[in-house]
Amino acid sequence: MSNDEKIISDIYGISIEVAKNICPTEEWYINLLKKKPEDINMCEITKMLIHNTFLETAIEMAIKILEDDYMAGEFYDGHLLKLLSNVELGKYNSQVDNLRTTMNKIKKIVKEDDWDTEEDYNEYVNNLNKSLELLK
């Protein structure tokens, strides 16, 4: 069975029953274990990145979202990139090339886009550059 067909608990080898004992108050975590990666939404990706949970999957799904919408975010425009800029991205070798390619595409688009303020532009570019540095 390929990873595309597996649910999160199978990919990471975590029993849902064991997880209920580990995180009894984290209903989102239990629900997450029952999902396939492609079924994870922005809210769940945000929580995964914030809680450093299943980061390889979170990064993979974040890349797919950023390819379509570089300003994606759960709480504000660009939030997804901000969250990625706080993750040690270099540890996730299987995602590094895809993430670097996506971020370099974004870097070109960002320069051409209209921004509400120079401050917004600078903050986004700083997060983008920080993320790219983490990929080295």
N, C-alpha and C positions, 0 to 999 in steps of 0.2 A: 504494500500500500504506500503510495507516495505521500509526501507531506501535504499536498493539496487536498487529499481526501481525509486526512486525519484531523481530529479535534486537538485543541491545545493540550489537554491532559495526556493524550497519547504521544504528542510530539516531545513533551518534556518528561514523560514517565511519571506523572503525578496522579495518584488515585484521588478521585473526587471525595471519597469517604475520609481519607487522610486529611485532605485539604479542609474539610469541614471542621476538623479538630484543631487545625493550625490557625485558621482564620474564621472563627465562627461569626464574627461581625462583618465580615467582608463578603456580602452577597454578590457584589459585582465580580469578585475573584472566582467564586464558584461558577457563576454564569459564564465567565470568560473561559474557564476550563472546558466547557461543553461546546465551544464554538470552533469553527474552522477559521483560519487566519483571514480569509477573504470576507468573512461575516462580521469582523470586528469593526466597530464604528469609531468616529473621531473621539468621542467621549472616552471610550475604552482605551484607545491608543494614548490619549492624554494621561489617563490614570496609570497605564503601564509605564510610561516614561517618567512620571513623577515618582512612582513607587519602585522604580528599577526592577520591574517584573517582566519576565519573558522579553527582554530587550531585543534579542535578535528578531523576533516576530514583530515587535513594535516598530523597529527600524525599517524592516522590510515593508510593512504596511504604510509607514510614514512616507517612504520614498514614492510609493504608488500615488499617494495623495498629493505630494508636492509636485509630481510630474504634471498633474492636472491643474493644480492651484497652489502656486508658490506662497500665497498669502493665507493659506489654510490655518485654522486655529479654532480651538474649542471656546476660548474666552475672549480672544481679540485677534485681529488680523496679524498674521506672522507668528502666532503663539506656538505652532508646531515646530517651526524652525528654532525658536527660542528654546524650547524643551530639548531639541536635539543638540543644541550648542552646549548643553550641560551634561551630556552623556559622553563617556570615554569611547568615542566611536571607533578608534583604531583597534579596539579589542574584538570587534565583530568583522573579522576578515571576509566572511562570505558576502557582506553587504558593502564593504568599503568602495569597491570599484563602481557599483551602481549608484551609491550615494554621492561619490565624487563627481561622476558624470552628470547626475541630476543637479547638483549644486553649481557646477560650472555653467550649465544651461541657464539656471536661474540667475546667475551673476550677470549674464549677457542681457537677459530680459529686464532685470531690475533697473539697469542703467537707462533703458528706453522708456520705462513706465512713468506716468505722472504720479507724483506723490503730493499728499495734502500739505505736508510740511517737510522741511529739510531735516528736522529732528527725527521724524518717522523714517525717512530714507536712511539716515546715518545709523539709526538703531538697527534697522533690518540688515544693512550691509555689515555692521559690526558682528551681528549674530551669524551671518553667513560666513564671514571670514573666520570667526572663531571655530565654527563647525568644520570648515575646510582645514584649518590648522590641526584639529584633532584627528584628521584622517591621515596625517603624515606619519 
